[in-house]
Amino acid sequence: MSHPLNREGPRLARDRPKSSRLVLTDPNGHTVAAVGTNPHRGVLEVPLLRVEAQALEGTIAAQLVNLVRESAGKSDVNVIRVTDQHCGPTLGQALTDDGFVATDSGWIGITIRRALRTREVAEIVARSASALGLNPPGDDLWPVLPEIPSAEQARAIEHKLRPLRLADAEIPTFIVPIKPKYSSDLFGYPSHLFERPHQLGISMEHVYYRAANGNEQGPARILWYLSGEKFSEVFACSTLIEAVDAQPKTLYRRFRRLGVYSYADVAEAAEPTGMARALHVIDTHQFRRPISGRVLRALYQEHRQSFSVQWPTLLQPPLAADLLMRGYDGDR
């Protein structure tokens, strides 16, 4: 990677106090990617976005774009503009796949850190486009959101505007219990319990194994319920893209790159039937303030659904919408 890239970060930090720079290195300390950001007037400006040509260039590019989106959320802005004219074709493809659009002023992306109804999302998208002087929704740049999106349409919208969740979308939502060890390994929560494997630090997708005795199917959402002696709370939401039932060896070979599980862990999940289920998820968003077990029980009672968190359970749409909005409202 060129020397100008390595000089860009200090200049950004000196000239723009709120700016930040992140450099990713390989185990030998060699720079493989870098990003520089600066929140300015409601827009996260990204003047620096580079990845070195290598075997994992595409994967790292996708992860880097995801980090930019997360940075926008932390800066409490809805609009991202990438202005680096030398980011290259691999990052250009990663930006396109992530929902960004190319404009004369750079690559533009929108991120919404809330659970909203479709009508409210359409209004935010229109305001964001107008603030940038872009064409309003209705053309090829910002298509009109359907009034009642299908499950597949809603999943695509949520991914493009993530970590958004459409509270009124017809997407099945399951609550799934997970033990602290696995939630710490996969999602970094609780962060203080176990040392998280470094390869998952910027991972965009994960796989969780359990017994093959449920009815989860994608596309769907998963609300993760942390269960244990000291824990009882809903702490995150993921998009379930597939649930795969198979023998442990088959699942382990297919999903080994995505998780922290040993073959013994997968085999244990398969007991006593000998078949395990892999829940393949993306776009996981952790709530800043998890929903406590006490509040969860009260909401179940309010929506007249039997309280059950010992195994994956399909939530009634009104209860799912309420939980999503409460979880995301805690982020504000």
C-alpha positions in Angstrom: 0.0 0.0 0.0 1.4 3.4 -1.0 3.0 5.9 1.4 0.4 8.6 0.7 -2.2 6.4 2.3 -0.1 6.1 5.5 0.2 9.9 5.7 -3.5 10.7 5.2 -4.6 9.7 8.7 -2.5 12.1 10.8 -3.4 14.9 8.5 -7.1 14.1 8.9 -6.8 14.0 12.7 -4.9 17.3 12.9 -7.2 19.3 10.6 -10.5 17.8 11.7 -10.7 17.1 15.5 -13.7 14.8 15.3 -12.1 12.7 12.5 -10.9 9.2 13.1 -8.6 6.8 11.3 -8.5 3.0 11.4 -5.7 0.9 10.0 -6.1 -2.9 9.6 -2.9 -5.0 9.6 -2.1 -8.6 9.1 -0.3 -10.7 11.8 3.0 -9.5 10.5 2.0 -5.9 11.0 1.6 -5.1 7.3 -1.2 -2.7 6.5 -4.0 -4.3 4.5 -6.7 -1.7 4.7 -7.4 1.8 6.1 -10.4 4.1 6.5 -10.6 7.8 7.6 -13.9 9.4 8.6 -15.1 12.8 9.6 -18.7 13.6 10.8 -19.7 17.0 9.4 -23.1 18.6 9.4 -25.1 15.4 9.6 -23.0 13.5 7.1 -20.2 11.0 7.8 -17.6 12.1 5.3 -15.2 9.3 4.3 -12.2 10.8 2.4 -10.0 7.7 2.9 -11.1 4.2 2.0 -8.4 1.8 0.8 -7.8 -2.0 0.7 -4.6 -3.7 -0.6 -4.8 -6.1 -3.5 -4.6 -9.7 -2.0 -6.4 -13.0 -1.9 -8.9 -11.7 0.8 -9.4 -8.3 -0.8 -13.1 -8.8 -1.4 -13.9 -10.0 2.1 -11.9 -7.2 3.7 -13.5 -4.6 1.5 -17.0 -5.7 2.6 -15.9 -5.7 6.2 -14.4 -2.2 5.8 -17.6 -0.8 4.3 -19.5 -2.4 7.2 -17.2 -0.6 9.7 -17.9 2.7 8.0 -21.7 2.1 8.4 -21.1 1.3 12.1 -19.1 4.4 12.5 -22.0 6.5 11.2 -24.3 5.0 13.8 -21.8 5.8 16.6 -21.6 9.4 15.2 -25.4 9.6 15.2 -25.7 10.5 11.5 -27.9 9.0 8.8 -25.9 9.8 5.7 -22.5 8.5 4.6 -20.5 10.0 1.7 -17.3 8.3 0.5 -15.2 10.7 -1.5 -12.0 8.8 -1.9 -11.5 8.8 -5.7 -8.9 6.0 -5.5 -10.7 3.3 -3.5 -10.6 1.0 -6.5 -13.1 -1.4 -8.1 -13.2 -4.0 -5.3 -14.3 -1.4 -2.8 -16.6 0.0 -5.4 -18.3 -3.4 -5.7 -18.4 -3.7 -1.9 -20.1 -0.3 -1.6 -22.7 -1.3 -4.3 -23.4 -4.6 -2.5 -23.8 -2.7 0.8 -26.5 -0.4 -0.7 -24.4 2.6 -1.6 -25.1 4.5 -4.8 -22.6 6.3 -7.0 -23.2 10.1 -7.5 -21.2 13.0 -8.8 -20.2 13.9 -5.2 -19.2 10.4 -4.2 -20.7 7.1 -3.0 -23.8 7.8 -0.9 -25.2 5.4 1.8 -28.0 5.9 4.3 -28.1 4.2 7.7 -31.0 4.3 10.1 -30.4 3.1 13.7 -34.0 2.6 14.6 -37.0 0.3 14.3 -39.6 2.2 12.3 -42.7 1.8 10.2 -42.2 1.8 6.4 -43.8 5.2 6.0 -41.4 6.8 8.5 -38.4 5.3 6.7 -39.6 6.7 3.4 -39.7 10.2 4.9 -36.1 9.9 6.3 -34.8 8.7 3.0 -36.5 11.6 1.2 -35.1 14.1 3.7 -31.6 12.6 3.5 -31.5 12.7 -0.3 -32.9 16.3 -0.4 -30.3 17.5 2.1 -27.6 16.3 -0.2 -29.2 17.9 -3.2 -29.9 14.5 -4.8 -33.0 13.4 -6.7 -35.9 12.5 -4.5 -37.2 8.9 -4.1 -39.0 7.7 -7.2 -36.1 7.4 -9.7 -33.4 4.9 -10.1 -31.3 6.4 -7.4 -33.8 6.2 -4.5 -36.6 3.9 -5.4 -40.0 4.3 -3.7 -40.4 2.0 -0.7 -43.5 -0.3 -1.1 -46.3 0.6 1.3 -46.4 -2.9 2.6 -43.2 -4.7 1.6 -43.0 -8.5 1.3 -40.6 -10.4 3.6 -37.9 -10.5 0.9 -38.3 -6.8 0.0 -38.2 -5.8 3.7 -35.0 -7.9 4.2 -33.4 -6.1 1.3 -34.5 -2.7 2.6 -33.2 -3.5 6.1 -29.9 -4.5 4.8 -29.5 -1.4 2.5 -30.4 0.9 5.4 -29.1 -1.2 8.3 -29.2 -1.4 11.2 -32.8 -0.4 10.4 -35.7 -2.7 11.2 -39.1 -2.3 9.6 -41.5 -2.7 12.5 -44.5 -3.3 10.2 -42.9 -5.7 7.8 -44.2 -9.2 7.3 -40.9 -10.8 8.5 -41.1 -13.7 10.9 -39.3 -12.9 14.2 -38.0 -15.6 16.5 -36.7 -15.2 20.0 -33.7 -17.6 20.4 -31.9 -18.4 23.7 -28.1 -18.3 23.7 -25.7 -19.1 26.6 -23.2 -16.4 27.6 -20.2 -18.3 26.4 -21.5 -18.5 22.8 -22.9 -15.0 22.7 -19.5 -13.7 24.0 -17.6 -15.7 21.4 -19.9 -14.8 18.4 -21.1 -11.3 19.2 -18.7 -10.0 21.8 -21.5 -9.7 24.4 -21.0 -9.9 27.4 -17.6 -8.5 26.5 -16.0 -9.1 29.9 -16.6 -12.8 30.2 -14.4 -14.4 27.7 -11.6 -13.4 25.3 -13.2 -13.2 21.8 -11.4 -14.9 18.9 -9.7 -12.0 17.0 -11.0 -13.3 13.6 -14.5 -12.4 14.6 -13.7 -8.8 15.4 -15.1 -7.3 12.2 -17.0 -10.3 10.9 -20.3 -9.6 9.2 -21.9 -13.0 9.4 -22.1 -15.7 12.0 -23.4 -19.2 12.6 -25.0 -20.6 15.7 -25.6 -24.3 16.3 -28.4 -25.9 18.2 -30.5 -29.0 18.1 -32.6 -29.6 15.0 -35.9 -29.4 16.7 -37.3 -26.0 15.9 -39.2 -24.3 13.1 -36.9 -21.4 12.2 -36.6 -20.6 8.5 -35.2 -17.6 6.6 -35.7 -14.9 5.7 -36.5 -14.1 9.3 -35.3 -12.1 12.3 -33.7 -13.4 15.5 -33.9 -11.6 18.8 -31.2 -13.1 20.9 -32.1 -13.8 24.5 -29.1 -14.2 26.8 -29.9 -16.9 29.3 -27.8 -17.9 32.2 -27.4 -17.8 36.0 -26.7 -14.1 36.0 -28.3 -13.1 32.7 -31.9 -12.7 31.4 -32.2 -10.2 28.6 -32.7 -9.6 24.9 -29.5 -7.9 23.7 -29.4 -8.1 19.9 -31.2 -8.6 16.7 -29.9 -10.5 13.6 -31.2 -11.3 10.1 -31.6 -15.1 9.7 -30.8 -15.9 6.0 -31.0 -19.7 6.4 -31.5 -22.5 8.9 -29.8 -25.7 7.8 -30.4 -29.2 9.4 -27.7 -31.8 8.8 -25.3 -34.2 10.6 -22.6 -32.4 12.6 -19.8 -33.2 10.2 -21.7 -31.8 7.2 -22.5 -28.5 9.1 -19.0 -28.2 10.5 -17.4 -28.5 7.0 -19.8 -26.0 5.5 -19.8 -23.3 8.2 -16.4 -23.7 9.9 -15.1 -20.4 8.5 -17.9 -18.4 10.2 -17.8 -19.6 13.8 -15.8 -20.4 16.8 -17.1 -23.9 17.3 -15.1 -27.0 17.3 -16.5 -30.2 15.8 -17.1 -31.4 19.4 -19.3 -28.4 20.0 -21.4 -29.1 16.9 -21.7 -32.7 17.8 -22.9 -31.8 21.3 -25.5 -29.5 19.9 -26.9 -32.4 17.9 -27.6 -34.6 20.9 -29.8 -36.6 21.4 -31.1 -37.0 17.8 -27.7 -36.8 16.0 -28.9 -33.9 13.8 -27.9 -30.3 14.4 -29.3 -27.0 13.1 -27.1 -24.1 11.9 -28.6 -20.7 12.1 -26.8 -18.6 9.6 -27.2 -14.9 10.4 -26.0 -11.5 9.2 -26.5 -7.8 10.1 -26.4 -8.3 13.8 -27.1 -5.2 15.8 -26.5 -5.0 19.6 -28.8 -2.9 21.7 -27.1 -0.2 23.7 -29.6 -1.0 26.5 -30.8 -4.6 26.4 -34.4 -5.5 27.2 -34.5 -7.0 30.7 -36.2 -10.2 31.6 -38.7 -8.3 33.7 -39.7 -6.1 30.9 -39.8 -9.1 28.5 -42.2 -11.0 30.7 -44.4 -7.9 31.0 -44.5 -7.5 27.2 -45.4 -11.1 26.7 -48.3 -10.7 29.2 -49.4 -7.4 27.6 -49.6 -9.1 24.1 -51.2 -12.3 25.5 -48.4 -14.6 24.4 -47.3 -17.5 26.6 -43.8 -16.7 28.0 -41.3 -19.2 26.6 -37.6 -18.6 26.2 -36.2 -22.1 26.8 -36.2 -22.8 23.0 -36.7 -20.8 19.8 -40.2 -19.3 19.6 -42.0 -17.5 16.9 -43.2 -14.2 18.2 -46.6 -12.7 17.3 -46.1 -9.7 15.0 -47.4 -7.1 17.5 -45.0 -8.4 20.2 -42.1 -8.6 17.8 -42.7 -5.0 16.7 -42.9 -3.8 20.3 -39.6 -5.6 21.2 -37.8 -4.2 18.2 -38.9 -0.6 18.8 -38.0 -0.9 22.5 -34.6 -2.4 21.7 -33.8 0.2 19.1 -35.2 3.1 21.1 -32.6 2.3 23.8 -30.0 3.2 21.2 -31.2 6.8 21.0 
